[in-house]
Amino acid sequence: MKIFASFIFIIITSSLFKIHPVHVSVTNIDYCENKKEYSISIKTFKDDIETAIYSKSNIKLNLGTQNEMKNANSYIDKYINSNFNIIFDGKQTTHKLVLKKKEICEDNALWLFYTIEQKKIPSKVKISNTLLNDLYPDQKNLLIFTLKNTKEAITFDKNKTQSELKISE
């Protein structure tokens, strides 16, 4: 719980500045039983994602401007799929994450929304998260996972890039 409180403090204080002194992302994964899908929301900073994509492909996305690249979402999807992975019961998900919605806030926050269809509730979930680790050695990626009676908060960084959860009924 201390880790969660620390990240909330970091997110609130860092959102007060245009240039953020900390490098953090927050991912929420919630299972929606009536839709039989996971809702995934990722909050990071617009400039961090743009810098990461530019460093890999020399492409300027110009998110949230009149000059935003027409296929910016496909570059974002490619980056997210390269750095964020979910494995259910030892089986690689066959679905690539495809951006459903993107929001850019005035504080430079970038929200990305995805879904993954999953009819069967797994007994274990393995998550890999290396978002922005290649760009910032101090990057922290907080993940909050919710499914039925399982609610876990996990912190990923350059030294811890994977975690496995056991789902309780």
C-alpha positions in Angstrom: 0.0 0.0 0.0 3.0 2.3 0.7 4.1 1.9 -2.9 0.7 2.7 -4.2 0.5 5.9 -2.0 4.0 6.9 -3.2 3.0 6.6 -6.8 -0.2 8.6 -6.3 1.8 11.4 -4.7 4.3 11.3 -7.6 1.6 11.4 -10.2 -0.2 14.3 -8.5 2.9 16.4 -8.0 4.4 15.6 -11.4 1.2 16.7 -13.1 1.7 20.2 -11.7 4.7 20.7 -14.0 4.9 20.7 -17.8 8.4 19.1 -17.6 8.1 16.2 -15.2 11.1 15.3 -12.9 10.0 11.7 -12.6 9.3 9.1 -15.2 6.2 7.0 -14.4 3.4 5.3 -16.1 0.2 3.8 -14.6 -1.6 0.9 -16.2 -5.0 -0.3 -15.0 -6.2 -3.7 -16.1 -9.8 -4.5 -15.2 -11.8 -7.6 -16.2 -15.3 -6.7 -17.3 -17.2 -10.0 -16.7 -20.4 -9.0 -18.6 -18.3 -8.1 -21.8 -15.8 -11.0 -21.3 -12.9 -8.6 -21.8 -10.1 -6.8 -20.1 -10.2 -3.0 -20.2 -6.6 -1.7 -20.2 -5.8 2.0 -19.6 -2.3 3.3 -19.7 -1.4 6.8 -18.4 2.0 8.2 -19.3 3.3 11.5 -20.6 2.9 12.5 -24.2 6.4 13.7 -24.6 7.8 10.5 -23.2 5.9 8.3 -25.8 6.9 10.7 -28.6 10.6 10.6 -27.6 10.5 6.8 -27.3 9.0 6.4 -30.7 11.3 9.1 -32.3 14.4 7.3 -30.8 13.3 4.0 -32.4 11.9 5.2 -35.8 13.0 8.8 -36.3 9.2 9.7 -36.6 7.7 12.8 -35.0 4.2 12.1 -34.0 3.2 15.7 -32.9 0.4 14.3 -30.8 -2.4 16.7 -30.0 -1.4 19.3 -32.6 -2.7 20.2 -36.0 0.4 18.5 -37.4 -0.3 15.2 -35.7 0.8 12.3 -37.9 -2.2 10.7 -39.6 -1.1 7.2 -38.5 0.2 8.2 -35.1 -2.0 5.6 -33.4 -0.3 2.8 -35.3 3.1 3.9 -34.1 1.8 4.1 -30.6 0.3 0.6 -30.9 3.5 -0.8 -32.3 5.5 0.7 -29.3 2.9 -0.5 -26.7 2.8 -4.0 -28.2 6.6 -4.2 -28.2 6.8 -3.2 -24.5 3.7 -4.5 -22.9 2.6 -8.1 -23.0 0.0 -10.3 -21.2 0.1 -14.1 -21.1 -3.0 -16.0 -19.8 -2.4 -19.5 -18.4 0.9 -19.8 -20.2 -0.6 -19.0 -23.6 0.5 -15.9 -25.4 -2.4 -13.7 -26.3 -3.1 -13.8 -30.0 -4.6 -10.3 -29.9 -2.4 -7.4 -30.5 -3.5 -4.4 -28.6 -5.2 -1.9 -30.8 -5.9 1.6 -29.5 -9.6 2.2 -28.9 -9.3 5.7 -27.6 -6.5 8.3 -26.9 -6.8 11.4 -24.7 -4.2 14.1 -24.2 -4.7 16.3 -21.1 -3.5 19.8 -20.5 -0.9 18.6 -18.0 0.9 16.6 -20.8 -0.7 13.3 -19.6 -1.5 10.8 -22.3 -4.2 8.2 -21.7 -4.3 5.2 -24.0 -7.3 2.8 -23.9 -7.3 -0.8 -25.1 -9.4 -4.0 -24.7 -8.6 -7.7 -24.9 -11.3 -10.2 -25.3 -10.9 -13.1 -22.9 -13.9 -15.5 -22.5 -12.3 -17.8 -19.9 -11.1 -16.5 -16.6 -7.4 -17.6 -16.3 -5.8 -19.1 -13.2 -2.6 -17.2 -13.7 -1.6 -14.1 -15.6 2.0 -13.2 -16.6 2.6 -9.5 -17.4 5.7 -8.0 -19.0 6.0 -4.2 -18.9 9.1 -2.4 -20.2 7.4 0.8 -21.2 10.0 3.6 -21.5 12.7 1.6 -19.7 15.0 2.0 -22.7 14.6 5.7 -22.5 14.8 6.5 -18.8 16.9 4.5 -16.3 14.6 5.7 -13.5 11.4 4.8 -15.2 8.7 3.2 -12.9 5.6 1.5 -14.3 2.8 0.9 -11.8 0.2 -1.6 -12.8 -3.1 -2.2 -11.0 -4.8 -5.5 -11.9 -8.4 -6.2 -10.9 -10.3 -9.5 -11.6 -13.0 -10.8 -9.3 -11.3 -11.2 -5.8 -7.9 -10.4 -7.1 -6.6 -6.9 -6.9 -2.8 -6.4 -7.2 -0.5 -3.5 -7.5 2.8 -4.2 -9.1 5.8 -1.9 -9.8 7.9 -2.6 -12.8 11.3 -1.0 -13.5 14.4 -1.7 -15.5 15.3 -4.5 -13.0 11.8 -6.0 -12.7 10.1 -6.3 -16.1 7.8 -9.3 -15.4 5.4 -10.5 -12.8 3.0 -13.4 -12.5 -0.3 -13.3 -10.7 -2.4 -16.2 -9.4 -6.1 -15.5 -9.7 -8.3 -16.4 -6.7 -11.9 -17.2 -7.2 
